[in-house]
Amino acid sequence: MPAIELGAQEVVAGKPSRKGTIGVVVAGAALVTIVNLTAAVYLYRGMNDLRVVEARLEQLGQFEQRIGARLDTINNGFQSRFEKLDSQLQADFNEIDRNVARLEQNPPVAASDEGMSAAEPTVVTTSTAEEAPAVAENMAEPDAIEMPRPPRKRTPAVAPPPNPAYQRIQQADGKVYYKKIN
């Protein structure tokens, strides 16, 4: 077999030396170590990112609970207002029904004390006998005087005071926006 001389060491063709094998193994081990260190760094960063995401998700759950509580509060407020309006409308309809029933049972008197003085028949002297029946018919059916009902006094609902955490902004077109004050 041919031999190559490298100073004091001989390398036989086809058979590697021990130092070369050790060098290859050390280089491979160093490469694996570098890959493992790189993977460990990325894994550590990924774990930190995962912790941050979990913390944000936890905050999101708390935010969702706060929003849900506020929506429930607003819903309850609207519900109570609708119930109040419903009861007011129902009371108004009942009053209208009672008034209609009362008017059906007791037709309004055509002349009241004040109406009598205003609608007193006037004495008309007729010069001919032909005009007398026509005048008598007009006087027999007095016009019903309708007295206007006095308007009901309604007290306007008092609006709650504005929330100091929000600023009311009214645009030129009439739209109203609320902006949260920091």
SULPENOR-V246430 format. One record per residue. PSI is psi in degrees with one decimal (* if undefined). Layout:
[[PSI] [PSI]]
This chain:
[[144.5] [145.0] [141.1] [132.0] [127.2] [78.5] [-120.9] [-5.3] [142.6] [140.5] [125.9] [135.9] [132.1] [-10.6] [113.2] [159.8] [165.8] [-37.5] [-39.2] [-42.9] [-42.8] [-40.1] [-42.7] [-42.6] [-42.5] [-42.7] [-41.7] [-42.3] [-40.0] [-40.2] [-44.5] [-39.2] [-42.4] [-42.5] [-43.2] [-42.0] [-42.6] [-44.4] [-39.0] [-40.9] [-46.2] [-37.9] [-41.1] [-43.9] [-41.9] [-40.1] [-40.7] [-43.0] [-40.2] [-40.8] [-40.4] [-43.3] [-41.2] [-39.8] [-41.7] [-39.6] [-37.7] [-42.4] [-35.4] [-39.2] [-41.9] [-39.9] [-42.1] [-40.8] [-41.3] [-44.1] [-42.9] [-41.7] [-41.7] [-40.9] [-39.2] [-41.2] [-46.1] [-42.3] [-43.4] [-38.6] [-46.7] [-40.3] [-43.3] [-37.4] [-42.5] [-40.6] [-39.9] [-45.2] [-39.2] [-44.6] [-36.3] [-44.4] [-41.9] [-41.1] [-40.7] [-42.8] [-40.9] [-40.9] [-41.8] [-43.2] [-42.1] [-41.3] [-41.0] [-43.3] [-41.0] [-40.6] [-33.9] [-37.1] [-43.7] [97.0] [148.7] [143.2] [133.7] [-32.4] [128.7] [-175.4] [-44.5] [-36.4] [-31.9] [-41.6] [-33.5] [-30.6] [30.5] [137.1] [141.6] [147.0] [122.0] [127.9] [128.9] [141.1] [-21.6] [160.0] [-21.5] [-32.0] [-23.1] [-47.0] [-36.3] [-42.2] [-38.0] [-38.4] [-41.3] [-34.0] [-25.7] [-28.7] [85.2] [145.6] [136.9] [127.0] [120.7] [123.6] [126.2] [137.5] [140.2] [140.9] [142.0] [140.0] [116.5] [134.5] [126.3] [145.8] [134.0] [123.5] [143.9] [153.5] [149.7] [149.1] [124.4] [-10.5] [-6.9] [146.9] [130.4] [127.5] [120.5] [124.0] [168.2] [-28.9] [3.1] [-7.5] [142.5] [130.9] [152.1] [132.3] [132.7] [131.7] [129.9] [*]]
